[in-house]
Amino acid sequence: MKRLLKTKVNRNGIKFNKTYYYHPVLHVFIGDNVLFSTKKKLLHINVYSMEGEYICKAKADYFTEIQSSKQKCLSCPYYSQVGNVPKQQ
């Protein structure tokens, strides 16, 4: 049997062990109590209503941005990189 923990959903999702878990479906449940279960790796949590109905699988650090340096690519005309000069307009 799974161990379910009770918490309240806020605008950032569910906070557990200093990590926020979010799924867009949780927006409907802001301010409501929900139940959730965890796994050892804590990459996702399964979220359930107080009646025990499955709601979603919320992802850890959903809002964490990728470092901008990782998003740049050699073909991007707006960032100067090795062999890449920004276009003049």
C-alpha positions as CSV (number, residue, x, y, z in Angstrom):
1,M,0.0,0.0,0.0
2,K,1.3,3.5,-0.9
3,R,1.9,6.0,1.8
4,L,0.0,9.2,0.9
5,L,1.0,12.6,2.3
6,K,-1.5,15.5,2.6
7,T,-0.6,19.1,1.5
8,K,-2.2,22.3,0.1
9,V,-1.6,23.3,-3.5
10,N,-0.2,26.8,-4.0
11,R,0.5,28.8,-7.2
12,N,3.9,27.1,-7.6
13,G,2.4,23.6,-7.1
14,I,3.3,21.3,-4.2
15,K,6.3,21.9,-2.0
16,F,8.0,18.8,-0.5
17,N,11.5,18.6,0.9
18,K,12.4,22.1,-0.4
19,T,11.4,21.2,-3.9
20,Y,8.4,22.4,-5.9
21,Y,6.4,19.9,-8.0
22,Y,4.1,21.2,-10.7
23,H,1.8,20.1,-13.4
24,P,-0.6,22.5,-15.3
25,V,-3.6,20.5,-14.1
26,L,-2.8,21.6,-10.5
27,H,-3.7,25.2,-11.4
28,V,-7.4,24.2,-10.8
29,F,-6.6,22.9,-7.3
30,I,-4.8,26.0,-6.0
31,G,-5.8,26.5,-2.3
32,D,-7.2,22.9,-2.0
33,N,-5.8,20.0,-0.1
34,V,-4.5,17.1,-2.1
35,L,-2.7,13.8,-1.4
36,F,0.5,12.7,-3.0
37,S,2.9,9.8,-3.1
38,T,6.6,9.9,-3.8
39,K,9.3,7.6,-5.1
40,K,12.9,7.4,-4.0
41,K,14.3,9.6,-6.8
42,L,11.8,12.3,-6.3
43,L,11.7,13.4,-9.9
44,H,7.9,13.2,-10.0
45,I,5.1,12.8,-7.5
46,N,1.7,11.3,-8.1
47,V,-1.1,13.6,-7.0
48,Y,-4.5,12.5,-5.8
49,S,-7.7,14.3,-4.7
50,M,-8.8,14.0,-1.1
51,E,-11.2,11.3,-2.3
52,G,-8.3,9.3,-3.7
53,E,-8.8,9.9,-7.4
54,Y,-5.7,10.3,-9.5
55,I,-5.0,13.8,-10.7
56,C,-1.6,13.9,-12.3
57,K,2.1,13.2,-12.1
58,A,3.8,16.5,-11.0
59,K,7.3,17.1,-12.2
60,A,10.1,18.3,-9.8
61,D,11.5,21.8,-10.5
62,Y,9.0,22.4,-13.3
63,F,9.8,26.1,-13.4
64,T,13.6,25.8,-13.3
65,E,15.1,27.5,-16.4
66,I,17.9,26.0,-18.5
67,Q,21.0,28.1,-18.3
68,S,20.9,30.6,-21.2
69,S,24.4,29.5,-22.3
70,K,23.0,26.0,-23.0
71,Q,20.2,27.4,-25.1
72,K,22.5,29.2,-27.5
73,C,23.5,27.5,-30.7
74,L,26.1,28.2,-33.4
75,S,23.5,29.1,-36.0
76,C,21.8,31.8,-33.7
77,P,22.4,35.2,-35.3
78,Y,21.9,37.1,-32.0
79,Y,24.7,35.7,-29.8
80,S,28.3,36.1,-30.6
81,Q,30.2,32.8,-30.3
82,V,33.2,31.2,-31.9
83,G,32.7,31.6,-35.6
84,N,29.4,33.4,-35.2
85,V,29.1,37.1,-35.5
86,P,25.7,38.9,-34.8
87,K,24.0,40.1,-37.9
88,Q,23.9,43.9,-38.4
89,Q,20.4,45.3,-39.1
